[in-house]
Amino acid sequence: MFESILPLNEGFAGPQTVEQAFYALAEQTLRESTDCRIRVYDGEARRDELIDQAYEQPRLDNESLVAFMQRLTGKQRFSLVINNLEQVSPQLAADFGRFIRSFFEFRGMPIGGVEQAAFCGNYAGTAFGIHEGFEHAFLCHLGPGVKDFYCWTREEYLALAGGRAPTFADAGAYEALLKTGKLFVLKPGDVLYLPASVYHIGRQDQYSVSVALPFYTYPLTRFLARRVIPDLSEQSLPFDQEGISALQPFGSRNPLLLPLGQLLDDTLRRWSDAALPEYLGYHWHRLVSNGGWELPRAISAQVREERPLHEPLALAIGQRIRLRAPFRISQQAALDCAVGQRRVFAAARSVVLDDPDGSHAAWLEQLNNHDALQVLTEQQRTVGQALSRTGCLEVF
């Protein structure tokens, strides 16, 4: 556990920031354009019938989130879980983006990115029961209350519970298990690093908000099988003759081995020469340019398809521009563009710039300091305007 490392008293996102992100989801277009979703629990009972009401029911004047949720559920104790907060709150994306960036520089970035999942409430136990964490994660406690967090190694839990299934509050072994868990008392500003396969549960008497940051370190075999091969197959293996293949010789031997083996060999050779580097280039640069946050499903489903670009900023020489946090500039020369051009990614979008002498690379990289950078030349103005179409720049 890292005590008091989140600068909550210095403007860092706090419980109110998470609450405002939840209120923002009352706007239906925001729900439709993001992956952000909520779950409402009464004890350990999931109350999906309350989700639409949570979005649509108006708040009373000066009503706190606690009072709103108590009115919604009809209970004193509740749990509200919000996924993909990074897609709906610029401050949460920026503040926790700085936090995970420091981890990336120390340990590296996960292939699937990072998500923000908020746990809000005054619940007597996490609604999932004592359960296993399948990814490495940070649990960032924002307060205002204190959270008791119990942990067991997989070996400890298996020995005590007799299996990997979660243990819920109505189980006879629940209270006995709690007495054996390692207890961490999380105060506002504390962060707990939770390795994968650790069983855990959070409990709190007073209302508080925590933000979990799971690191999606998918096995490369899973990424290859579920993402890369299906996507590349769809792009580069078109069906001919309306899906009709040639008739194969009838006999006891296997007539499919030779043609399919040759097709597989030719396809893999073709992929490794061009399609695979291009596909992985798009995936990696989009992930980096999004600050390491998980790519929205609208992008990850077709990683090479461009999202609509914004109107360019009307920049003038002498103005100062800044890259919006948590976004990054990630670039590669001649990636799905001509020699003498470079594809520049920011905020999970990309633009192609003419750069025959490679002079843009260093200036673009300076923006990754997130300092205000003055536009000094016509060339910089043109590049800045093109880059602004990704939505990543602001005039400072």
C-alpha positions in Angstrom: 0.0 0.0 0.0 1.2 3.5 -0.9 -0.1 6.0 1.7 -1.3 9.5 0.8 0.3 9.6 -2.7 -2.8 11.1 -4.5 -2.7 14.9 -4.1 -6.3 15.2 -3.2 -5.8 18.6 -1.6 -4.0 20.0 -4.6 -6.7 19.8 -7.2 -6.5 16.0 -8.0 -9.8 14.4 -8.9 -11.8 13.5 -5.8 -15.2 11.9 -5.0 -17.1 14.9 -6.4 -15.3 14.4 -9.8 -16.6 10.9 -10.0 -20.1 12.0 -8.9 -20.2 14.7 -11.6 -19.2 12.0 -14.2 -22.1 9.9 -13.1 -24.5 12.9 -13.4 -23.1 13.7 -16.9 -24.4 10.3 -18.0 -27.9 11.6 -17.7 -27.2 12.9 -21.2 -28.3 10.0 -23.5 -25.9 10.9 -26.3 -23.0 10.6 -23.9 -24.1 7.1 -22.9 -24.5 6.2 -26.6 -21.1 7.5 -27.6 -19.0 5.9 -24.8 -18.6 2.5 -23.2 -19.4 4.0 -19.8 -22.0 1.9 -17.9 -23.4 1.7 -14.4 -24.5 -1.1 -12.1 -26.6 -0.6 -9.0 -26.6 -3.0 -6.1 -28.7 -3.3 -2.9 -26.4 -5.4 -0.7 -25.3 -8.2 -3.1 -28.5 -8.0 -5.2 -27.9 -6.4 -8.6 -30.8 -4.0 -9.4 -30.7 -3.6 -13.2 -34.3 -2.4 -13.1 -33.0 0.8 -11.5 -30.5 1.7 -14.1 -32.8 3.7 -16.4 -34.2 5.5 -13.3 -30.7 6.4 -12.1 -30.0 8.1 -15.5 -33.4 9.8 -15.9 -34.7 10.6 -12.4 -34.1 14.3 -11.6 -32.1 15.2 -8.6 -33.6 17.3 -5.9 -32.1 20.7 -5.0 -28.9 20.3 -3.2 -29.4 16.5 -3.0 -26.2 14.5 -2.4 -25.3 11.4 -4.3 -25.9 9.4 -1.1 -29.4 10.8 -0.7 -30.2 10.3 -4.4 -29.1 6.6 -4.3 -31.0 6.0 -1.0 -34.1 7.5 -2.6 -33.5 5.4 -5.8 -33.0 2.1 -4.0 -35.2 2.6 -1.0 -32.3 1.4 1.2 -29.8 3.1 3.5 -26.8 1.1 2.1 -26.0 0.9 -1.6 -23.3 0.3 -4.1 -22.9 2.1 -7.5 -20.3 0.7 -9.9 -19.3 2.8 -13.0 -17.1 1.4 -15.7 -14.9 3.3 -18.3 -15.0 6.6 -16.4 -12.0 7.7 -18.4 -14.3 8.1 -21.5 -16.7 10.5 -19.8 -14.6 12.7 -17.5 -11.6 14.6 -18.9 -10.3 15.4 -15.4 -10.3 11.7 -14.3 -8.7 10.7 -17.6 -6.0 13.4 -17.2 -5.3 13.0 -13.4 -5.2 9.2 -13.3 -3.4 9.4 -16.7 -0.4 11.0 -15.0 -0.5 8.3 -12.4 -0.5 5.4 -14.8 2.1 7.1 -17.0 4.6 6.9 -14.1 3.8 3.1 -13.9 4.3 2.7 -17.7 7.7 4.2 -17.5 8.7 1.9 -14.7 7.1 -1.4 -15.8 5.6 -1.0 -19.3 2.1 -0.6 -20.8 -0.4 -3.4 -21.0 -1.5 -4.6 -24.5 -5.2 -4.0 -23.8 -4.8 -0.7 -22.0 -6.2 0.4 -18.6 -9.8 1.1 -17.5 -11.3 3.2 -14.7 -13.9 1.5 -12.6 -15.5 3.5 -9.8 -17.0 1.9 -6.6 -19.2 4.4 -4.8 -21.3 3.6 -1.8 -21.6 2.7 1.9 -21.8 -1.0 1.4 -21.0 -3.6 4.0 -19.1 -5.7 1.4 -18.3 -5.5 -2.3 -21.3 -6.8 -4.1 -19.2 -9.4 -5.9 -18.5 -11.2 -2.6 -14.9 -12.3 -1.8 -13.7 -12.7 -5.4 -10.6 -13.2 -7.5 -9.0 -10.3 -9.4 -8.0 -11.5 -12.9 -5.8 -8.5 -13.7 -3.1 -6.5 -11.9 -4.8 -3.4 -10.6 -4.4 -0.3 -8.5 -7.2 0.6 -6.1 -7.1 4.4 -5.6 -9.1 5.5 -2.6 -10.7 9.0 -2.9 -12.8 9.1 0.3 -14.3 10.8 2.1 -14.8 7.7 4.3 -12.3 4.9 5.1 -12.4 1.5 3.4 -11.4 -1.8 5.0 -9.9 -4.0 2.3 -9.2 -7.7 2.9 -6.9 -9.8 0.7 -6.0 -13.5 0.4 -3.5 -15.1 -1.9 -5.0 -17.7 -4.3 -3.4 -20.5 -2.3 -4.8 -19.2 1.0 -8.3 -18.8 -0.4 -8.4 -22.2 -2.0 -7.3 -23.8 1.2 -9.9 -22.0 3.2 -12.9 -21.9 0.8 -12.2 -25.2 -1.0 -12.6 -23.7 -4.5 -12.2 -20.6 -6.7 -15.9 -19.5 -6.6 -16.7 -16.2 -4.8 -17.9 -16.3 -1.2 -21.0 -14.2 -0.5 -22.3 -12.7 2.8 -25.0 -15.4 3.1 -22.4 -18.2 3.2 -21.5 -19.7 6.5 -17.8 -19.3 5.9 -18.0 -15.6 5.1 -17.3 -14.1 8.6 -14.7 -16.8 9.3 -12.9 -15.9 6.1 -12.8 -12.2 6.9 -10.9 -13.0 10.1 -8.1 -14.7 8.1 -7.7 -12.0 5.4 -4.9 -9.5 5.4 -6.5 -6.1 6.2 -5.5 -2.8 4.6 -7.2 0.3 5.9 -7.5 2.7 3.0 -7.7 6.4 3.8 -8.4 9.2 1.2 -5.3 9.5 -1.0 -4.0 6.0 -0.4 -3.4 3.5 -3.3 -3.2 -0.2 -3.0 -1.5 -2.3 -5.7 -3.4 -5.5 -6.2 -1.6 -8.2 -8.2 -3.7 -10.6 -10.3 -5.1 -13.7 -8.7 -5.5 -12.1 -5.3 -8.9 -12.6 -3.7 -10.3 -9.6 -2.1 -13.3 -7.7 -0.8 -13.9 -4.1 0.3 -16.1 -3.0 3.3 -17.0 0.4 4.5 -19.4 1.9 7.1 -19.4 5.4 5.7 -19.9 6.6 2.1 -16.7 6.7 0.0 -15.5 6.4 -3.6 -12.6 4.3 -4.9 -11.4 4.1 -8.5 -9.9 0.8 -9.6 -7.4 0.8 -12.5 -7.2 -2.8 -13.9 -4.3 -3.4 -16.4 -5.5 -5.6 -19.2 -2.4 -7.7 -19.8 -4.0 -10.2 -22.1 -1.9 -13.2 -23.1 -0.4 -12.7 -26.5 -2.0 -16.0 -27.6 -5.5 -14.6 -26.7 -4.8 -11.3 -28.5 -3.6 -13.1 -31.6 -6.5 -15.6 -31.7 -9.3 -13.3 -30.8 -8.3 -10.0 -32.4 -5.4 -10.2 -34.9 -6.2 -13.3 -36.9 -10.0 -12.6 -37.3 -9.4 -9.0 -38.3 -6.6 -9.8 -40.8 -8.6 -12.7 -42.2 -11.6 -10.4 -42.8 -9.3 -7.9 -44.5 -7.1 -10.1 -46.6 -8.9 -13.4 -47.3 -11.8 -12.5 -49.6 -14.2 -15.2 -50.6 -14.2 -15.9 -54.4 -16.9 -17.6 -56.5 -19.4 -16.7 -53.8 -17.7 -19.0 -51.4 -17.5 -22.1 -53.6 -14.3 -24.1 -53.3 -13.1 -26.7 -55.9 -14.2 -30.2 -55.4 -11.6 -32.4 -53.8 -10.5 -35.9 -55.0 -12.4 -38.7 -53.3 -10.3 -41.3 -51.5 -8.8 -42.4 -48.3 -6.0 -39.9 -48.2 -6.5 -36.3 -46.9 -6.9 -34.1 -50.0 -7.3 -30.9 -48.0 -3.9 -30.9 -46.4 -1.9 -29.7 -49.4 -4.1 -26.8 -50.6 -5.0 -25.5 -47.1 -1.5 -25.9 -45.9 -0.2 -23.9 -48.9 -2.9 -21.3 -48.3 -1.9 -20.9 -44.7 1.8 -20.7 -45.6 1.2 -18.1 -48.2 -1.2 -16.1 -46.0 1.2 -16.0 -43.0 4.1 -14.9 -45.2 1.9 -12.1 -46.7 0.8 -11.0 -43.3 4.3 -10.9 -41.8 5.5 -8.8 -44.7 2.9 -6.1 -44.5 -0.5 -6.6 -43.0 0.6 -7.6 -39.5 3.1 -4.8 -39.0 0.5 -2.3 -40.2 -2.3 -3.7 -38.0 -0.2 -3.8 -34.9 1.2 -0.4 -35.7 -2.3 1.0 -35.7 -3.3 -0.8 -32.4 -0.2 0.3 -30.5 0.0 3.9 -31.7 -3.7 4.3 -30.9 -3.3 2.9 -27.4 -0.2 5.1 -26.7 -2.0 8.2 -28.1 -5.0 7.6 -25.9 -2.8 7.9 -22.8 -2.8 4.1 -22.3 -6.5 4.1 -21.6 -8.4 1.1 -23.0 -9.5 1.8 -26.6 -13.3 2.4 -26.9 -15.1 -0.6 -28.5 -16.0 1.5 -31.5 -12.2 1.8 -32.2 -10.9 -1.6 -31.0 -13.5 -3.5 -33.1 -11.9 -2.0 -36.3 -8.6 -0.6 -35.2 -7.6 0.7 -38.7 -10.9 2.6 -39.3 -10.7 6.3 -38.6 -13.1 8.1 -36.4 -14.5 11.3 -37.7 -12.0 14.2 -37.4 -12.8 17.6 -35.9 -12.7 20.9 -37.6 -9.1 22.3 -37.5 -8.2 25.1 -35.0 -7.6 28.5 -36.6 -4.0 28.8 -35.5 -1.8 31.8 -36.0 2.0 32.2 -35.8 2.9 33.4 -32.3 0.1 31.5 -30.6 0.9 28.9 -28.0 -0.6 25.4 -28.2 -0.7 22.6 -25.7 -1.5 18.9 -25.9 -4.5 18.0 -23.8 -3.7 15.5 -21.0 -3.7 12.5 -20.9 -3.2 12.2 -24.7 0.2 11.6 -26.3 1.7 12.0 -29.8 2.6 8.7 -31.3 4.0 8.7 -34.8 5.5 6.4 -37.5 6.8 7.3 -40.9 5.2 5.6 -43.9 2.6 3.7 -41.8 -0.2 3.1 -44.3 0.9 6.2 -46.2 3.4 7.1 -48.8 7.2 7.4 -48.4 7.9 10.9 -47.3 4.8 11.0 -45.2 4.2 10.1 -41.5 1.0 9.0 -39.7 0.6 10.9 -36.5 -1.7 9.6 -33.8 -3.3 11.6 -30.9 -6.4 10.9 -28.8 -6.8 7.6 -30.7 -7.2 9.4 -34.1 -4.6 9.9 -36.7 -3.7 12.3 -39.5 -1.2 12.0 -42.3 1.5 14.7 -42.7 3.9 15.4 -45.5 7.3 15.1 -44.0 9.9 14.3 -46.7 12.9 15.4 -44.6 11.7 14.1 -41.3 11.7 17.5 -39.7 8.3 17.3 -38.0 9.2 14.4 -35.7 11.2 16.4 -33.0 8.7 19.3 -32.9 5.8 16.9 -32.5 7.6 15.0 -29.7 8.0 18.3 -27.7 4.2 18.4 -27.3 4.4 15.2 -25.2 5.8 17.3 -22.4 2.3 18.9 -22.1 3.8 22.3 -21.9 2.6 25.3 -24.0 4.6 25.4 -27.2 4.8 28.5 -29.4 4.0 28.2 -33.1 7.0 30.0 -34.7 6.9 29.1 -38.4 4.3 28.6 -41.1 5.3 25.0 -41.3 4.5 24.5 -37.6 1.2 26.3 -38.0 0.3 23.9 -40.8 1.3 20.9 -38.8 -0.5 22.1 -35.7 -3.7 22.8 -37.7 -3.6 19.3 -39.2 -2.9 17.7 -35.8 -5.7 19.7 -34.1 -8.2 17.7 -36.2 -7.7 14.8 -33.8 -9.2 17.0 -31.0 -6.0 16.7 -28.9 -4.8 20.4 -29.0 -5.9 23.5 -27.1 -4.8 27.1 -27.6 -3.0 28.2 -24.5 
